[in-house]
Each structure stands twice: as C-alpha cells, then as structure tokens.
C-alpha cells in the first residue's frame, strides 16, 4: 500500500459550528475553554472532562484519529488508509450519498476505511447518541467488519453506514459482525475508549504489521482492554502535546492583554 493517506475531514468546521457548549462551575476550567488546537482538531475543556471519566465526544475520537495519522501512519508505508471523522460518518449515514459525495475524500487508492459508528439519529443533536462502535471496510476484499463492545448494540447503525459505503464505492460489501471477537466494555460509557483502542490495535498490530501481499487477520479475539489505562494514556498524550505547544509560545504571546492564546500544534 503506497498511496497517500486520505483522512482529512472536509467538514472539520461543521462540528464546531454545531456544538452547544455549556460552561461548568467549580475548580475545572469552563467547558467551553479551548484546551488545545492540534492540527485540524480543537479540543475544549469539556472534551478533556469527558476523556477523564465520561462518554467520549466526537472531538475526542477525531483527535485520536488525527494523532494516529500524524504519529503512526505518517511514519509507515501503509498509505492507503482512510480514517473518516465521526462528523462525516454521521452525515454519511443520515443524508443522501449524493448530498455528501462532494465532501467525501477521493476513494481511489484507498485500501481500508475506519468509520466510528454512533447510534444518534437526530441531525439537530450532532453530538447526541449513547453508544460508539467501529466499522472497518477492507476495500480490496469488499468486506465490512463491525466491532461492537456492547454485544452488537450498534449493528443496525453499522449496516446503514455500510450500505452508504456500498453506494460510495459502487459495489456490495460482505458485512461481518465480529461481536464475539471484540473486547467487551465493563460499564455503560467506555464504548468510545474501546473504539479508540480497537482502532489503534487494528492499525498497528494488524495492518502495519502484516507484510504486503499477505492476508490481514482482522479479528480481535482474545484481546482485553483496560479502559481506565486507555483513558489515562490518551490524557497523558493530550496534556503532553499541550505542554509542548505552550513551550513554543514566545514570552510576548503569553498572557498578552491578559488572555493567553490557545496552545496550538500545526
């Protein structure tokens, strides 16, 4: 796989314009305070709060995809992989393929597509829903693998997205539920963490670790995730990137007019 990685969400600004951010009292920063701008993703304090111990937001997952692209995929030869952002997957599922086709990235040369699936059906609540799962499309094999950490709760929604991908690609897919091969969550809110950990494992230990020309084992059978450790690792990454961005600010930029600029990595 020697094509450039295609993963930019062309509607990256759409989610920000739709977010309804509500400030919170207490010792934490206000929920609408921008915490870190990382390339095409802006993390707010509410996203950090969610990452600490709550249901992951669209932005949490979009950040993880951006991070994997920048820190993993960009250093590999596996360049036909598309990480489609949650916002785009949401629009793809609920809108006509003709309406979103111009916003989708080119499909030529893509070998695998990673699509975070959300069970939200209300277009007026772009960050609604109560469950995340992961759909991975193997373009060359014409297969769609669904990984659900809550016993297939998102199966219907994943099939809806797979049907739209079929329209996008122009041919049918063999849909495979891998619920029995997917690590299961231990509570009602760690589904997004499982999606992130599943995504990284499939990228690093399956796609990147398989020699070209060999079949890729897409099963997660026997794997178990510690969601708490996963959250802590992601928080460590985000806070480390913020510290790096803060160190890059010049003395004149820090606290100018009493307001410090958002730490930014671009």
Secondary structure, DSSP 8 states (H G I E B T S, - for coil): --S------TTHHHHHHH-------SSS--TTSEEEEETTEEEEHHHHHHHHHS---HHHHHHHHHHHHHHTGGGSS---EEEE-HHHHHHHHHS-HHHHGGGS---TT--EEEEEEE----TT-TT--S-EEEEEEETTTTEEEEE-TTTTTTHHHHHHHHHHHHHHHTS--EEEE-GGGS---SSSS-HHHHHHHHHHHIIIIIITTS-TTS------TT----HHHHHHHHHHHHHHHHHHHHHTS-TTTTTGGG-----EE-
